[in-house]
Amino acid sequence: MRLEPVDRIDGAALGKIVNTFRESDRYAQFIENKDYFKGQNTKIIERVVPNDSGPDNKVPVAYGRRIINLVTGYMYKPGLINYTSEDQAYLKKLQAIFDANSEPIKTEQIGKQTSIQGVGYEFHYVKGDKQGSEYQAVPRFVKLPAHEVVPLYDYQVEPDLWAFVRTLTRGENDLAWVYYKNGFEEFSRKSEGGKDFNLINKGKHYYNAVPLVVFQNNEEMIGDFEPVQHLIDAYDVLISDSLNEFDRFAWAYLVLKGFDFSDNDKRNLERIRTIKLLNPDDAIEFLTKEMPTDFIKFMTDLIRGEIHRQSGMPNLEDYDGAGASGKTMSKFIYLMELFTDPKASYFQEGLKKRIELIDRVLKYTEEPGRVDVIMNRNMPDNSKEQAEILNLYAGHVSHKTLLENFADFVDDPDAEIEQLEAEKPAFDVEAFENAESEED
């Protein structure tokens, strides 16, 4: 939200900010994205069919969750993101803070939220941790739900974050916190019919900056499956209505021609589900219509393919399997990189801002060092194929070229070649000459 900066936001202004946010399309999208990730796709669940006497299956397909889990495992799996610095003393101190915060897990969590919602919000605070017999202030960071946060930007060409609001409902009250660069204020109001907030507490923090990191998923700040949400809805309808047709087949009316049954006969027929002694003119058949199975399969494949084409996320099933070649998997990795590389650039900026906020606490003890963020990928294992290619080229190109291109696990090819030479057994000339003398 863009708003002219003020020294402080009073209860009346805060009420308008919170109400405007909760009534916005953005807030509704946050809630809907969360539901789709959980597989509670709202369009199919809330669908109302005109004929309430027929079958009404509502089967949401958690395609949004599938996309997010694939992205998260490929980009944000704990251990993939690393940090380097020439200042080893500072890096060690930073790593201690990361360890206290379970940084790999929290980084995966904020990455997942960013992919789901198009934006991730990370709150920073300082907590006293016991070190021996004393307490030490340790920087902390934690993900906040997207639908609880309202960042406030100014009207500059490149907007500056000057405050943010966190709001939630607890029991009968709406609570809100407004964080500025040098402190915060806490407010409360009644949830039912409340407009203005009442100030109940205020305090300071250690950052001299707004203690919030905004992680962007892309320039538009939209989630990974938002552009294909309508296709996911269509997939839900196709699956649900296919099951409706199956139910209609299972519930089909039995048509009996040439029979005259008593009520007792009908009950027995329903119980034993068998009819005997048919006359030539008698006929029994179900009142059904043919299920277009080929068309259903065609539409299923079509919609699933469009979900992946329009989202840009490749379908792993198209490239995986026992018969998948290295070339096929290379194409999958190439498409994954096209999808994830822009996301990685934005996410790196968020991680750097995280470190900047931590530095604002660390600077009281030492000058912060420069830290580089390295974002690796969770690549499929193709070591067997790489070894086969290396053997094919052996003898045609240098050892160094082979190691650089087909041995990813080797960090320093020159050092590896030196080690290979050192491990070669020395040629014993004297033993060779003695062996020749014995043969003579």
C-alpha positions in Angstrom: 0.0 0.0 0.0 1.3 3.5 -0.9 0.8 6.2 1.7 2.4 9.5 2.5 4.8 9.0 5.4 3.8 10.4 8.8 5.5 10.5 12.2 2.9 8.1 13.6 -0.4 6.5 12.5 -3.2 7.2 14.9 -6.0 4.7 15.7 -8.5 6.2 13.2 -6.0 6.1 10.3 -5.0 2.6 11.3 -8.6 1.4 11.2 -8.9 2.7 7.6 -5.7 1.0 6.5 -6.7 -2.4 8.0 -10.3 -2.2 6.7 -9.1 -1.2 3.2 -6.6 -4.0 3.1 -9.1 -6.7 4.3 -11.6 -5.6 1.6 -9.1 -5.6 -1.2 -8.7 -8.1 -4.0 -5.1 -8.7 -2.9 -6.3 -9.9 0.5 -8.9 -12.2 -1.1 -6.2 -13.5 -3.4 -3.9 -14.3 -0.4 -6.7 -16.4 1.2 -7.5 -18.1 -2.1 -3.9 -18.9 -2.9 -3.5 -20.5 0.6 -6.7 -22.6 0.0 -5.5 -23.8 -3.5 -2.1 -24.8 -2.0 -3.9 -26.9 0.6 -6.1 -28.5 -2.1 -9.2 -26.7 -1.0 -9.9 -25.2 -4.4 -12.7 -22.7 -3.8 -14.3 -22.6 -7.2 -15.2 -26.3 -7.3 -16.0 -26.6 -3.6 -18.4 -23.6 -3.8 -20.0 -24.7 -7.1 -23.8 -25.0 -7.1 -25.4 -27.3 -9.6 -28.9 -26.6 -10.9 -30.2 -30.1 -10.4 -29.9 -31.0 -6.7 -31.4 -34.5 -7.2 -28.4 -35.8 -9.2 -24.8 -36.6 -8.2 -22.7 -33.6 -7.2 -19.1 -34.6 -6.8 -16.7 -31.8 -5.8 -13.2 -33.1 -6.3 -10.5 -30.4 -6.1 -7.1 -31.4 -7.6 -4.2 -29.9 -5.7 -2.3 -28.9 -8.8 -1.2 -25.7 -7.1 0.5 -27.7 -4.4 2.2 -29.9 -6.9 3.7 -26.8 -8.7 4.9 -25.2 -5.4 6.4 -28.4 -4.0 8.4 -29.0 -7.2 9.7 -25.4 -7.2 10.5 -25.5 -3.5 12.3 -28.8 -3.8 14.3 -27.5 -6.8 15.2 -24.1 -5.4 14.8 -23.9 -1.7 15.5 -27.3 -0.3 17.6 -26.9 2.9 21.3 -27.0 2.1 21.0 -25.6 -1.5 21.6 -22.0 -0.5 25.1 -21.1 0.8 27.0 -18.0 1.9 30.6 -17.1 1.4 32.8 -14.2 2.5 36.5 -13.3 2.6 35.9 -12.1 6.2 35.8 -15.5 7.8 35.5 -14.0 11.4 32.3 -12.2 10.4 31.0 -15.2 8.4 31.4 -17.4 11.5 29.4 -14.9 13.7 26.7 -14.7 11.0 26.6 -18.5 10.8 26.0 -18.6 14.6 23.0 -16.4 14.1 21.8 -18.6 11.2 22.1 -21.6 13.4 20.1 -20.0 16.2 17.4 -19.3 13.7 17.4 -22.7 11.9 18.1 -20.7 8.8 17.9 -23.5 6.2 14.4 -24.4 7.3 13.2 -20.8 7.6 14.7 -20.0 4.2 12.7 -22.8 2.7 9.6 -21.6 4.4 9.9 -18.0 3.1 10.7 -19.4 -0.4 7.6 -21.5 -0.4 5.5 -18.6 0.8 6.9 -16.3 -1.9 6.1 -18.9 -4.6 2.5 -19.4 -3.3 1.6 -15.7 -2.6 3.9 -13.9 -5.0 5.5 -12.2 -2.0 7.0 -13.3 1.3 7.2 -11.3 4.5 10.0 -11.8 7.1 9.9 -10.0 10.4 13.1 -9.3 12.3 13.4 -8.8 16.1 15.9 -9.3 18.9 15.6 -12.0 21.5 17.7 -12.5 24.7 19.2 -16.0 24.5 21.0 -17.4 27.6 24.8 -17.9 27.0 26.1 -19.6 30.1 25.0 -17.5 33.1 24.2 -14.4 31.0 21.7 -13.4 28.4 22.9 -12.2 25.0 20.8 -10.3 22.4 20.5 -12.4 19.3 18.8 -11.3 16.0 15.8 -13.4 15.1 13.7 -13.6 11.9 10.5 -15.4 11.2 7.9 -15.6 8.3 4.6 -13.8 8.8 1.4 -14.8 7.0 0.9 -12.7 3.9 -2.7 -11.9 4.8 -1.6 -10.3 8.1 0.9 -7.8 6.7 0.4 -4.4 5.1 3.7 -2.8 4.0 3.5 1.0 3.6 5.5 2.6 0.8 6.0 6.3 0.0 5.3 7.9 -3.5 8.9 8.1 -4.7 9.8 6.8 -8.2 11.4 3.8 -6.4 9.1 3.5 -3.4 10.7 3.3 0.0 9.3 1.2 2.8 8.7 3.6 5.7 6.5 1.4 8.0 4.4 -1.8 8.0 1.3 -3.0 9.8 0.7 -6.5 11.2 -2.9 -7.3 11.9 -4.7 -10.3 13.2 -7.9 -11.3 15.0 -7.6 -12.9 18.4 -10.9 -13.9 20.1 -13.2 -10.9 20.1 -10.5 -8.4 19.3 -8.5 -7.2 16.3 -4.9 -6.6 17.2 -2.5 -4.5 15.1 1.2 -3.5 15.4 2.7 -0.6 13.4 6.5 -0.8 13.0 8.6 2.2 12.1 12.3 2.7 11.6 12.9 3.4 15.3 10.0 1.7 17.2 6.6 0.2 17.2 3.1 0.8 18.6 0.5 -1.8 19.5 -3.3 -1.3 19.1 -6.5 -3.1 19.7 -10.2 -2.9 18.8 -13.4 -4.9 19.0 -13.7 -7.2 16.0 -17.5 -6.8 15.6 -18.3 -3.3 14.3 -14.9 -1.8 15.2 -13.5 1.0 13.2 -10.8 2.9 15.1 -8.0 1.2 17.0 -6.9 2.1 20.5 -3.3 2.4 21.5 -2.3 -0.1 24.2 1.5 -0.3 24.1 4.6 1.2 22.5 8.3 0.3 22.4 11.6 0.5 20.5 13.7 -1.9 18.5 17.4 -2.2 17.6 17.4 -1.9 13.8 17.1 1.8 12.9 15.2 0.5 9.9 11.8 -1.0 9.3 12.3 -4.6 10.6 10.6 -6.3 7.6 12.2 -8.0 4.6 9.9 -8.2 1.5 10.7 -11.1 -0.7 9.4 -10.7 -4.3 8.6 -13.6 -6.5 8.7 -11.5 -9.6 8.1 -8.0 -10.8 4.3 -8.4 -10.7 4.4 -10.1 -7.3 2.1 -13.0 -8.3 2.3 -16.6 -7.2 3.5 -19.4 -9.4 0.1 -21.0 -10.0 -2.0 -17.8 -10.1 -1.8 -17.4 -13.9 -3.2 -20.9 -14.4 -5.8 -20.8 -11.6 -8.7 -20.9 -14.1 -7.1 -23.9 -15.8 -6.9 -25.7 -12.5 -10.6 -24.8 -12.0 -11.4 -26.4 -15.4 -9.4 -29.5 -14.4 -11.5 -29.8 -11.2 -14.7 -29.5 -13.2 -13.6 -32.2 -15.6 -12.6 -34.6 -12.8 -15.7 -33.9 -10.8 -18.2 -34.2 -13.7 -16.5 -37.4 -14.9 -17.3 -38.9 -11.5 -20.8 -37.5 -11.7 -21.2 -39.5 -15.0 -19.9 -42.6 -13.3 -22.4 -42.2 -10.5 -25.2 -41.7 -13.0 -24.1 -45.0 -14.6 -24.0 -46.8 -11.2 -27.4 -45.3 -10.3 -29.0 -46.0 -13.7 -32.7 -47.0 -13.8 -33.4 -50.7 -14.6 -35.9 -51.0 -17.4 -38.0 -54.2 -17.4 -40.2 -55.0 -20.5 -42.8 -57.7 -20.3 -42.7 -58.2 -16.6 -45.3 -57.8 -13.9 -43.9 -57.7 -10.4 -45.5 -57.6 -7.0 -44.0 -55.3 -4.4 -42.5 -58.4 -2.7 -40.9 -59.5 -6.0 -39.4 -56.0 -6.4 -37.9 -56.2 -2.9 -36.4 -59.6 -3.6 -35.1 -58.5 -6.9 -33.3 -55.6 -5.2 -31.9 -58.0 -2.6 -30.6 -60.8 -4.7 -30.1 -58.8 -7.9 -31.0 -61.7 -10.1 -33.9 -62.4 -12.5 -34.8 -65.8 -13.8 -37.1 -67.5 -16.3 -37.2 -64.9 -19.0 -39.7 -65.3 -21.8 -38.5 -64.6 -25.4 -40.4 -61.3 -25.4 -39.1 -60.1 -22.1 -36.3 -57.5 -22.0 -34.1 -56.0 -19.4 -31.8 -53.1 -19.8 -30.3 -50.1 -18.0 -31.3 -46.6 -18.9 -27.9 -45.1 -19.5 -25.9 -43.0 -21.9 -22.5 -43.9 -23.2 -19.5 -42.4 -21.3 -17.2 -40.5 -23.7 -14.0 -41.9 -22.2 -11.8 -41.0 -25.1 -13.0 -37.4 -25.0 -12.5 -37.2 -21.2 -8.9 -38.5 -21.6 -8.3 -36.0 -24.4 -9.5 -33.1 -22.3 -7.6 -34.2 -19.3 -4.3 -34.4 -21.2 -5.1 -31.0 -22.9 -5.8 -29.1 -19.7 -2.9 -30.7 -17.8 -0.6 -29.7 -20.7 -1.9 -26.2 -20.8 -1.4 -25.8 -17.0 2.3 -26.5 -17.5 2.7 -24.5 -20.8 1.0 -21.4 -19.5 2.7 -21.5 -16.1 6.1 -22.2 -17.6 6.6 -25.0 -15.1 7.6 -28.3 -17.0 5.8 -31.5 -16.2 8.2 -33.9 -14.5 6.2 -36.9 -15.8 7.1 -35.9 -19.4 10.8 -36.2 -18.7 11.1 -38.8 -15.9 11.1 -42.6 -16.1 13.4 -45.4 -16.8 13.7 -44.5 -20.5 14.5 -40.9 -19.9 17.8 -40.0 -21.6 20.4 -37.5 -20.4 19.3 -35.2 -23.3 15.7 -35.4 -22.1 16.6 -34.5 -18.5 18.8 -31.7 -19.8 15.7 -30.3 -21.5 13.8 -30.5 -18.2 16.6 -28.8 -16.3 16.7 -26.1 -19.0 13.0 -25.4 -18.7 13.2 -25.4 -14.9 16.0 -22.8 -15.1 13.9 -20.6 -17.4 11.2 -20.7 -14.8 13.3 -20.4 -11.6 16.2 -18.1 -12.6 14.3 -14.8 -12.5 12.8 -15.9 -9.2 16.3 -16.6 -7.8 17.4 -13.1 -8.7 14.6 -11.5 -6.7 15.0 -14.0 -3.8 18.8 -13.2 -3.5 17.9 -9.6 -3.0 15.7 -10.6 -0.1 18.4 -12.7 1.5 20.8 -9.8 1.2 18.3 -7.5 2.9 18.0 -10.1 5.6 21.7 -9.9 6.2 21.6 -6.1 6.2 19.1 -6.1 9.0 21.2 -8.6 11.0 24.2 -6.4 10.4 22.4 -3.5 12.0 22.6 -5.5 15.3 26.1 -6.9 14.7 27.6 -3.5 14.0 27.7 -2.8 17.7 30.5 -5.4 18.0 32.3 -5.2 14.6 32.2 -3.9 11.1 30.1 -6.2 8.9 31.9 -8.1 6.1 30.7 -8.6 2.6 28.6 -11.8 2.1 27.8 -13.4 -1.2 24.7 -15.6 -1.6 25.0 -18.7 -3.7 21.8 -20.3 -4.8 22.3 -23.9 -6.1 19.7 -26.2 -7.6 18.5 -29.7 -6.6 19.6 -31.3 -9.9 18.7 -34.9 -10.9 21.6 -37.3 -10.5 23.3 -37.9 -13.9 26.7 -39.0 -12.6 26.5 -42.3 -14.5 25.9 -40.6 -17.8 28.7 -38.1 -17.1 31.1 -40.9 -16.4 30.2 -42.6 -19.7 30.8 -39.4 -21.6 34.1 -38.9 -19.8 35.3 -42.3 -20.9 34.3 -41.7 -24.5 36.4 -38.5 -24.6 39.3 -39.9 -22.7 42.4 -39.9 -24.9 41.0 -37.2 -27.2 41.0 -34.2 -24.9 43.1 -33.2 -21.9 42.5 -34.5 -18.4 41.7 -30.9 -17.2 39.0 -30.4 -19.8 37.4 -33.8 -18.9 37.4 -32.9 -15.2 36.0 -29.4 -15.8 33.1 -30.5 -17.9 32.2 -34.0 -16.7 33.2 -34.2 -13.0 31.1 -31.6 -11.2 32.3 -33.0 -7.8 35.9 -31.8 -8.5 36.4 -28.3 -7.3 40.0 -27.8 -8.5 40.9 -29.8 -11.7 44.6 -28.8 -11.4 44.9 -30.0 -7.9 43.1 -33.2 -8.8 45.5 -33.9 -11.7 48.5 -33.3 -9.3 47.0 -35.7 -6.8 46.5 -38.4 -9.5 50.2 -38.1 -10.5 51.3 -38.3 -6.9 49.3 -41.5 -6.4 50.7 -43.3 -9.4 53.1 -46.2 -8.3 56.8 -45.4 -8.9 58.4 -47.5 -11.6 61.1 -49.7 -10.0 63.9 -50.0 -12.7 66.1 -52.3 -10.6 63.3 -54.8 -10.0 62.5 -54.7 -13.7 66.2 -55.5 -14.6 66.4 -58.3 -12.1 63.3 -59.9 -13.5 64.8 -59.8 -17.0 68.0 -61.5 -15.7 66.1 -64.3 -14.1 64.2 -65.0 -17.4 67.5 -65.2 -19.3 
